[in-house]
């Protein structure tokens, strides 16, 4: 499973994501792809995000069952804690 959520993203990025994934809500895209394809999609997000921000979550064989990556300015900051990735809120 792969989920990408974008905020304040340019229309060309949203169109690019819609080619690969299903937009289930405004700015929330869902699909199921291999690691190689997932990395390709994420590289497009990183290249086109501009002033916006994005998070990508995918299934992973770890204790949490998923991993995630972020790009752009956001109050939520991924933080490692005892081998798990948690989210810390910036003041």
CNS distance restraints for C-alpha pairs under 8 A (distance, minus, plus):
assign (resid   1 and name CA) (resid  30 and name CA) 7.41 0.50 0.50
assign (resid   1 and name CA) (resid  31 and name CA) 6.02 0.50 0.50
assign (resid   1 and name CA) (resid  32 and name CA) 4.66 0.50 0.50
assign (resid   1 and name CA) (resid  33 and name CA) 7.28 0.50 0.50
assign (resid   1 and name CA) (resid  58 and name CA) 5.55 0.50 0.50
assign (resid   1 and name CA) (resid  59 and name CA) 5.49 0.50 0.50
assign (resid   2 and name CA) (resid  30 and name CA) 5.66 0.50 0.50
assign (resid   2 and name CA) (resid  31 and name CA) 5.15 0.50 0.50
assign (resid   2 and name CA) (resid  32 and name CA) 5.43 0.50 0.50
assign (resid   2 and name CA) (resid  33 and name CA) 7.07 0.50 0.50
assign (resid   2 and name CA) (resid  38 and name CA) 7.74 0.50 0.50
assign (resid   2 and name CA) (resid  56 and name CA) 7.22 0.50 0.50
assign (resid   2 and name CA) (resid  57 and name CA) 5.81 0.50 0.50
assign (resid   2 and name CA) (resid  58 and name CA) 4.47 0.50 0.50
assign (resid   2 and name CA) (resid  59 and name CA) 6.85 0.50 0.50
assign (resid   3 and name CA) (resid  28 and name CA) 7.07 0.50 0.50
assign (resid   3 and name CA) (resid  29 and name CA) 5.57 0.50 0.50
assign (resid   3 and name CA) (resid  30 and name CA) 4.57 0.50 0.50
assign (resid   3 and name CA) (resid  31 and name CA) 6.59 0.50 0.50
assign (resid   3 and name CA) (resid  56 and name CA) 5.66 0.50 0.50
assign (resid   3 and name CA) (resid  57 and name CA) 5.16 0.50 0.50
assign (resid   3 and name CA) (resid  58 and name CA) 6.38 0.50 0.50
assign (resid   4 and name CA) (resid  27 and name CA) 7.94 0.50 0.50
assign (resid   4 and name CA) (resid  28 and name CA) 5.81 0.50 0.50
assign (resid   4 and name CA) (resid  29 and name CA) 5.08 0.50 0.50
assign (resid   4 and name CA) (resid  30 and name CA) 6.57 0.50 0.50
assign (resid   4 and name CA) (resid  54 and name CA) 6.97 0.50 0.50
assign (resid   4 and name CA) (resid  55 and name CA) 5.67 0.50 0.50
assign (resid   4 and name CA) (resid  56 and name CA) 4.36 0.50 0.50
assign (resid   4 and name CA) (resid  57 and name CA) 6.42 0.50 0.50
assign (resid   5 and name CA) (resid  27 and name CA) 5.44 0.50 0.50
assign (resid   5 and name CA) (resid  28 and name CA) 4.39 0.50 0.50
assign (resid   5 and name CA) (resid  29 and name CA) 6.24 0.50 0.50
assign (resid   5 and name CA) (resid  54 and name CA) 5.56 0.50 0.50
assign (resid   5 and name CA) (resid  55 and name CA) 5.43 0.50 0.50
assign (resid   5 and name CA) (resid  56 and name CA) 6.58 0.50 0.50
assign (resid   6 and name CA) (resid  27 and name CA) 5.04 0.50 0.50
assign (resid   6 and name CA) (resid  28 and name CA) 6.60 0.50 0.50
assign (resid   6 and name CA) (resid  52 and name CA) 7.26 0.50 0.50
assign (resid   6 and name CA) (resid  53 and name CA) 5.85 0.50 0.50
assign (resid   6 and name CA) (resid  54 and name CA) 4.32 0.50 0.50
assign (resid   6 and name CA) (resid  55 and name CA) 6.68 0.50 0.50
assign (resid   7 and name CA) (resid  27 and name CA) 6.54 0.50 0.50
assign (resid   7 and name CA) (resid  52 and name CA) 5.57 0.50 0.50
assign (resid   7 and name CA) (resid  53 and name CA) 5.42 0.50 0.50
assign (resid   7 and name CA) (resid  54 and name CA) 6.32 0.50 0.50
assign (resid   8 and name CA) (resid  51 and name CA) 7.03 0.50 0.50
assign (resid   8 and name CA) (resid  52 and name CA) 4.49 0.50 0.50
assign (resid   8 and name CA) (resid  53 and name CA) 6.80 0.50 0.50
assign (resid   9 and name CA) (resid  13 and name CA) 6.62 0.50 0.50
assign (resid   9 and name CA) (resid  14 and name CA) 7.02 0.50 0.50
assign (resid   9 and name CA) (resid  49 and name CA) 5.67 0.50 0.50
assign (resid   9 and name CA) (resid  50 and name CA) 6.97 0.50 0.50
assign (resid   9 and name CA) (resid  51 and name CA) 7.15 0.50 0.50
assign (resid   9 and name CA) (resid  52 and name CA) 4.87 0.50 0.50
assign (resid   9 and name CA) (resid  53 and name CA) 7.06 0.50 0.50
assign (resid  10 and name CA) (resid  14 and name CA) 6.70 0.50 0.50
assign (resid  10 and name CA) (resid  48 and name CA) 7.50 0.50 0.50
assign (resid  10 and name CA) (resid  49 and name CA) 6.80 0.50 0.50
assign (resid  10 and name CA) (resid  50 and name CA) 7.25 0.50 0.50
assign (resid  10 and name CA) (resid  52 and name CA) 7.79 0.50 0.50
assign (resid  11 and name CA) (resid  15 and name CA) 6.13 0.50 0.50
assign (resid  12 and name CA) (resid  16 and name CA) 6.13 0.50 0.50
assign (resid  12 and name CA) (resid  48 and name CA) 7.89 0.50 0.50
assign (resid  13 and name CA) (resid  17 and name CA) 6.17 0.50 0.50
assign (resid  13 and name CA) (resid  44 and name CA) 7.80 0.50 0.50
assign (resid  13 and name CA) (resid  45 and name CA) 6.76 0.50 0.50
assign (resid  13 and name CA) (resid  48 and name CA) 5.95 0.50 0.50
assign (resid  13 and name CA) (resid  49 and name CA) 6.90 0.50 0.50
assign (resid  14 and name CA) (resid  18 and name CA) 6.15 0.50 0.50
assign (resid  14 and name CA) (resid  27 and name CA) 7.34 0.50 0.50
assign (resid  15 and name CA) (resid  19 and name CA) 6.57 0.50 0.50
assign (resid  16 and name CA) (resid  20 and name CA) 7.23 0.50 0.50
assign (resid  17 and name CA) (resid  21 and name CA) 5.80 0.50 0.50
assign (resid  17 and name CA) (resid  29 and name CA) 7.21 0.50 0.50
assign (resid  17 and name CA) (resid  41 and name CA) 7.56 0.50 0.50
assign (resid  18 and name CA) (resid  22 and name CA) 5.98 0.50 0.50
assign (resid  18 and name CA) (resid  23 and name CA) 6.38 0.50 0.50
assign (resid  18 and name CA) (resid  29 and name CA) 7.45 0.50 0.50
assign (resid  20 and name CA) (resid  31 and name CA) 7.56 0.50 0.50
assign (resid  20 and name CA) (resid  41 and name CA) 7.98 0.50 0.50
assign (resid  21 and name CA) (resid  29 and name CA) 5.56 0.50 0.50
assign (resid  21 and name CA) (resid  30 and name CA) 5.38 0.50 0.50
assign (resid  21 and name CA) (resid  31 and name CA) 5.10 0.50 0.50
assign (resid  22 and name CA) (resid  29 and name CA) 5.30 0.50 0.50
assign (resid  22 and name CA) (resid  30 and name CA) 5.28 0.50 0.50
assign (resid  22 and name CA) (resid  31 and name CA) 6.46 0.50 0.50
assign (resid  23 and name CA) (resid  27 and name CA) 6.81 0.50 0.50
assign (resid  23 and name CA) (resid  28 and name CA) 5.55 0.50 0.50
assign (resid  23 and name CA) (resid  29 and name CA) 4.37 0.50 0.50
assign (resid  23 and name CA) (resid  30 and name CA) 6.51 0.50 0.50
assign (resid  24 and name CA) (resid  28 and name CA) 5.92 0.50 0.50
assign (resid  24 and name CA) (resid  29 and name CA) 6.08 0.50 0.50
assign (resid  24 and name CA) (resid  30 and name CA) 6.99 0.50 0.50
assign (resid  25 and name CA) (resid  29 and name CA) 7.43 0.50 0.50
assign (resid  33 and name CA) (resid  37 and name CA) 5.97 0.50 0.50
assign (resid  33 and name CA) (resid  38 and name CA) 6.04 0.50 0.50
assign (resid  34 and name CA) (resid  38 and name CA) 6.07 0.50 0.50
assign (resid  35 and name CA) (resid  39 and name CA) 6.11 0.50 0.50
assign (resid  36 and name CA) (resid  40 and name CA) 6.33 0.50 0.50
assign (resid  37 and name CA) (resid  41 and name CA) 6.19 0.50 0.50
assign (resid  38 and name CA) (resid  42 and name CA) 6.17 0.50 0.50
assign (resid  39 and name CA) (resid  43 and name CA) 6.11 0.50 0.50
assign (resid  40 and name CA) (resid  44 and name CA) 6.50 0.50 0.50
assign (resid  41 and name CA) (resid  45 and name CA) 6.47 0.50 0.50
assign (resid  42 and name CA) (resid  46 and name CA) 6.17 0.50 0.50
assign (resid  42 and name CA) (resid  56 and name CA) 7.67 0.50 0.50
assign (resid  43 and name CA) (resid  47 and name CA) 6.12 0.50 0.50
assign (resid  44 and name CA) (resid  48 and name CA) 6.09 0.50 0.50
assign (resid  45 and name CA) (resid  49 and name CA) 5.55 0.50 0.50
assign (resid  45 and name CA) (resid  54 and name CA) 7.74 0.50 0.50
assign (resid  46 and name CA) (resid  71 and name CA) 6.81 0.50 0.50
assign (resid  49 and name CA) (resid  53 and name CA) 6.55 0.50 0.50
assign (resid  49 and name CA) (resid  54 and name CA) 7.56 0.50 0.50
assign (resid  49 and name CA) (resid  72 and name CA) 7.72 0.50 0.50
assign (resid  51 and name CA) (resid  72 and name CA) 7.15 0.50 0.50
assign (resid  52 and name CA) (resid  72 and name CA) 6.06 0.50 0.50
assign (resid  52 and name CA) (resid  73 and name CA) 7.38 0.50 0.50
assign (resid  53 and name CA) (resid  70 and name CA) 7.47 0.50 0.50
assign (resid  53 and name CA) (resid  71 and name CA) 5.52 0.50 0.50
assign (resid  53 and name CA) (resid  72 and name CA) 4.16 0.50 0.50
assign (resid  53 and name CA) (resid  73 and name CA) 5.96 0.50 0.50
assign (resid  53 and name CA) (resid  74 and name CA) 6.81 0.50 0.50
assign (resid  54 and name CA) (resid  70 and name CA) 5.67 0.50 0.50
assign (resid  54 and name CA) (resid  71 and name CA) 5.36 0.50 0.50
assign (resid  54 and name CA) (resid  72 and name CA) 6.54 0.50 0.50
assign (resid  55 and name CA) (resid  68 and name CA) 6.90 0.50 0.50
assign (resid  55 and name CA) (resid  69 and name CA) 5.70 0.50 0.50
assign (resid  55 and name CA) (resid  70 and name CA) 4.34 0.50 0.50
assign (resid  55 and name CA) (resid  71 and name CA) 6.54 0.50 0.50
assign (resid  56 and name CA) (resid  68 and name CA) 5.38 0.50 0.50
assign (resid  56 and name CA) (resid  69 and name CA) 5.35 0.50 0.50
assign (resid  56 and name CA) (resid  70 and name CA) 6.40 0.50 0.50
assign (resid  57 and name CA) (resid  66 and name CA) 6.71 0.50 0.50
assign (resid  57 and name CA) (resid  67 and name CA) 5.73 0.50 0.50
assign (resid  57 and name CA) (resid  68 and name CA) 4.25 0.50 0.50
assign (resid  57 and name CA) (resid  69 and name CA) 6.73 0.50 0.50
assign (resid  58 and name CA) (resid  66 and name CA) 5.44 0.50 0.50
assign (resid  58 and name CA) (resid  67 and name CA) 5.61 0.50 0.50
assign (resid  58 and name CA) (resid  68 and name CA) 6.34 0.50 0.50
assign (resid  59 and name CA) (resid  65 and name CA) 5.87 0.50 0.50
assign (resid  59 and name CA) (resid  66 and name CA) 4.28 0.50 0.50
assign (resid  59 and name CA) (resid  67 and name CA) 6.49 0.50 0.50
assign (resid  60 and name CA) (resid  64 and name CA) 7.95 0.50 0.50
assign (resid  60 and name CA) (resid  65 and name CA) 5.19 0.50 0.50
assign (resid  60 and name CA) (resid  66 and name CA) 4.50 0.50 0.50
assign (resid  60 and name CA) (resid  67 and name CA) 6.02 0.50 0.50
assign (resid  61 and name CA) (resid  65 and name CA) 5.70 0.50 0.50
assign (resid  61 and name CA) (resid  66 and name CA) 7.18 0.50 0.50
assign (resid  62 and name CA) (resid  66 and name CA) 6.86 0.50 0.50
assign (resid  63 and name CA) (resid  84 and name CA) 7.70 0.50 0.50
assign (resid  64 and name CA) (resid  84 and name CA) 7.13 0.50 0.50
assign (resid  67 and name CA) (resid  85 and name CA) 7.74 0.50 0.50
assign (resid  69 and name CA) (resid  78 and name CA) 8.00 0.50 0.50
assign (resid  70 and name CA) (resid  78 and name CA) 7.94 0.50 0.50
assign (resid  75 and name CA) (resid  89 and name CA) 5.41 0.50 0.50
assign (resid  75 and name CA) (resid  90 and name CA) 4.97 0.50 0.50
assign (resid  75 and name CA) (resid  91 and name CA) 7.51 0.50 0.50
assign (resid  76 and name CA) (resid  87 and name CA) 5.93 0.50 0.50
assign (resid  76 and name CA) (resid  88 and name CA) 5.66 0.50 0.50
assign (resid  76 and name CA) (resid  89 and name CA) 4.76 0.50 0.50
assign (resid  76 and name CA) (resid  90 and name CA) 6.39 0.50 0.50
assign (resid  77 and name CA) (resid  87 and name CA) 5.46 0.50 0.50
assign (resid  77 and name CA) (resid  88 and name CA) 5.07 0.50 0.50
assign (resid  77 and name CA) (resid  89 and name CA) 6.15 0.50 0.50
assign (resid  77 and name CA) (resid  90 and name CA) 7.01 0.50 0.50
assign (resid  78 and name CA) (resid  85 and name CA) 6.27 0.50 0.50
assign (resid  78 and name CA) (resid  86 and name CA) 5.74 0.50 0.50
assign (resid  78 and name CA) (resid  87 and name CA) 4.65 0.50 0.50
assign (resid  78 and name CA) (resid  88 and name CA) 6.25 0.50 0.50
assign (resid  79 and name CA) (resid  85 and name CA) 5.48 0.50 0.50
assign (resid  79 and name CA) (resid  86 and name CA) 5.20 0.50 0.50
assign (resid  79 and name CA) (resid  87 and name CA) 5.77 0.50 0.50
assign (resid  79 and name CA) (resid  88 and name CA) 6.35 0.50 0.50
assign (resid  80 and name CA) (resid  84 and name CA) 5.60 0.50 0.50
assign (resid  80 and name CA) (resid  85 and name CA) 4.53 0.50 0.50
assign (resid  80 and name CA) (resid  86 and name CA) 6.16 0.50 0.50
assign (resid  81 and name CA) (resid  85 and name CA) 6.18 0.50 0.50
assign (resid  81 and name CA) (resid  86 and name CA) 6.75 0.50 0.50
